[in-house]
């Protein structure tokens, strides 16, 4: 059997950074989607997703994964 890769912080960060950057983009895009949404339920859903995504980004920034860009 081959050796498993060592999970160190250098190999882990690129895997986490990409979703972090996507979340930062979502924080910019979701308000526009919420504004354009017609049904009230959809507006509310976009608002809820925005709040969740902002919390995720805050946590990633605190862990210093999402600081570049």
BAFI-3210 file (N, C-alpha, C; in Angstrom, 3 decimals, decimal comma, padded with zeros to 6 digits):
// residues 69
n [1|2|3|4|5|6|7|8|9|10|11|12|13|14|15|16|17|18|19|20|21|22|23|24|25|26|27|28|29|30|31|32|33|34|35|36|37|38|39|40|41|42|43|44|45|46|47|48|49|50|51|52|53|54|55|56|57|58|59|60|61|62|63|64|65|66|67|68|69]
n.u [000,823|000,401|001,825|-000,089|-000,848|000,679|-001,145|-000,629|-000,552|000,164|-000,546|-003,228|-004,353|-004,686|-006,869|-008,900|-008,916|-009,990|-012,864|-013,317|-012,818|-014,852|-017,047|-016,664|-017,176|-019,863|-020,983|-020,938|-022,614|-025,107|-026,851|-027,714|-029,068|-031,068|-032,435|-033,422|-035,161|-038,488|-040,749|-041,644|-040,735|-038,460|-036,823|-036,432|-035,093|-032,689|-031,722|-031,356|-029,369|-027,345|-026,733|-025,776|-023,563|-021,993|-021,331|-019,796|-017,627|-016,596|-015,682|-013,736|-011,958|-011,139|-009,744|-007,699|-007,658|-008,882|-007,735|-006,244|-006,609]
n.v [-001,186|002,276|005,281|007,505|010,958|013,492|015,449|018,521|022,035|023,566|022,040|021,881|024,459|025,526|023,990|024,840|027,582|028,163|027,564|029,532|031,925|031,799|032,041|034,670|036,028|035,357|036,827|039,337|039,013|037,890|039,909|041,324|039,327|038,850|041,269|041,213|039,105|037,828|036,394|036,582|034,584|033,667|035,934|036,048|033,633|034,105|036,178|034,830|033,007|034,801|035,854|033,526|032,963|035,239|034,848|032,514|033,480|035,336|033,628|032,230|034,287|034,922|032,619|033,002|032,058|033,202|035,648|036,707|038,495]
n.w [000,000|-000,722|000,711|002,711|002,078|004,071|006,299|006,517|007,411|005,167|002,916|003,312|003,271|000,511|-000,307|001,349|000,938|-001,635|-001,471|000,450|-000,896|-002,755|-001,071|-000,194|-002,563|-002,851|-000,758|-001,842|-004,037|-003,259|-002,046|-004,331|-005,692|-003,854|-003,922|-006,529|-006,487|-006,728|-005,340|-001,876|-000,190|-001,476|-001,412|001,344|001,727|000,320|001,924|004,363|003,583|002,968|005,508|006,779|005,142|005,540|008,210|007,956|006,441|008,246|010,268|008,845|008,265|010,836|011,361|009,705|007,080|004,979|004,307|002,212|-000,866]
ca.u [000,000|001,138|001,705|-001,073|-000,193|000,653|-002,053|-000,076|-001,298|000,472|-001,317|-004,641|-004,822|-005,262|-008,167|-009,861|-008,916|-010,885|-014,230|-013,374|-012,935|-016,196|-017,965|-016,516|-017,903|-021,287|-021,387|-021,161|-023,644|-026,407|-027,779|-028,290|-030,033|-032,192|-033,183|-034,080|-036,113|-039,881|-041,521|-041,119|-040,009|-037,145|-036,057|-036,068|-034,089|-031,417|-031,283|-030,839|-028,103|-026,363|-026,325|-024,959|-022,307|-021,210|-020,788|-018,728|-016,475|-016,024|-014,926|-012,553|-011,027|-010,574|-008,769|-006,681|-007,663|-009,538|-007,209|-005,708|-007,561]
ca.v [000,000|003,530|006,139|008,577|012,265|014,097|016,581|019,670|023,252|024,050|021,305|022,059|025,813|025,720|023,317|025,663|028,952|028,294|027,789|030,798|032,991|031,683|032,612|036,130|036,478|035,215|037,942|040,477|038,703|037,546|041,041|041,616|038,264|039,067|042,420|040,856|038,010|038,269|035,899|036,961|033,442|033,611|037,038|035,635|032,567|034,742|036,898|033,834|032,479|035,869|035,879|032,332|033,093|036,254|034,186|031,603|034,292|035,882|032,565|031,939|035,398|034,739|031,523|033,498|031,313|034,016|037,001|037,190|038,961]
ca.w [000,000|-000,750|001,887|002,642|002,205|005,402|006,332|007,228|007,106|003,824|001,919|003,626|002,976|-000,820|-000,387|002,085|000,427|-002,782|-001,003|001,177|-001,888|-003,319|-000,070|-000,225|-003,756|-002,552|000,096|-002,736|-005,029|-002,672|-001,912|-005,650|-005,961|-002,945|-004,429|-007,786|-006,266|-006,699|-004,193|-000,565|000,374|-002,113|-000,828|002,689|001,603|-000,025|003,118|005,311|003,040|003,111|006,914|007,027|004,416|006,243|009,405|007,519|006,049|009,489|010,928|008,040|008,465|012,167|011,306|008,765|005,822|003,958|004,424|000,936|-001,883]
c.u [000,862|000,915|000,624|-000,363|-000,335|-000,238|-001,432|-000,784|-001,023|-000,338|-002,811|-005,166|-005,352|-006,647|-009,241|-009,995|-009,887|-012,337|-014,371|-013,539|-014,310|-017,209|-017,876|-017,245|-019,409|-021,799|-021,655|-022,361|-025,027|-027,340|-028,449|-029,354|-031,278|-033,067|-033,977|-035,155|-037,531|-040,659|-040,847|-040,301|-038,597|-036,256|-035,562|-034,975|-032,723|-030,861|-030,694|-029,490|-027,004|-025,839|-025,413|-023,579|-021,410|-020,588|-019,641|-017,457|-015,801|-015,175|-013,657|-011,512|-010,361|-009,535|-007,661|-006,580|-008,057|-008,966|-006,659|-006,849|-008,528]
c.v [001,243|004,343|007,194|009,915|012,802|015,320|017,690|020,931|023,763|023,322|021,520|023,418|026,015|025,093|024,162|027,046|029,128|028,451|029,106|031,958|032,976|032,296|034,127|036,718|036,414|036,364|039,184|040,255|038,480|038,743|041,419|040,582|038,447|040,212|042,066|039,777|038,551|037,686|036,270|035,826|033,351|034,731|036,659|034,567|033,149|035,521|035,966|033,294|033,527|035,923|034,698|032,469|034,139|035,672|033,247|032,389|034,875|034,843|032,220|033,045|035,269|033,623|031,823|032,696|032,239|035,440|037,541|037,468|039,866]
c.w [000,000|000,508|001,663|002,775|003,623|005,347|007,172|006,747|005,699|002,760|002,114|003,178|001,563|-000,973|000,283|001,462|-000,735|-002,335|-000,238|000,205|-002,544|-002,361|-000,049|-001,439|-003,528|-001,695|-000,752|-003,657|-004,425|-002,458|-003,233|-006,009|-005,101|-003,446|-005,683|-007,613|-006,142|-005,521|-002,868|000,055|-000,191|-001,584|000,563|002,660|001,253|001,166|004,158|004,860|003,182|004,548|007,236|006,385|005,075|007,510|009,048|007,187|007,291|010,200|010,162|008,188|009,833|012,187|010,292|007,479|004,685|003,919|003,116|-000,020|-001,312]
res [x|x|x|x|x|x|x|x|x|x|x|x|x|x|x|x|x|x|x|x|x|x|x|x|x|x|x|x|x|x|x|x|x|x|x|x|x|x|x|x|x|x|x|x|x|x|x|x|x|x|x|x|x|x|x|x|x|x|x|x|x|x|x|x|x|x|x|x|x]
***
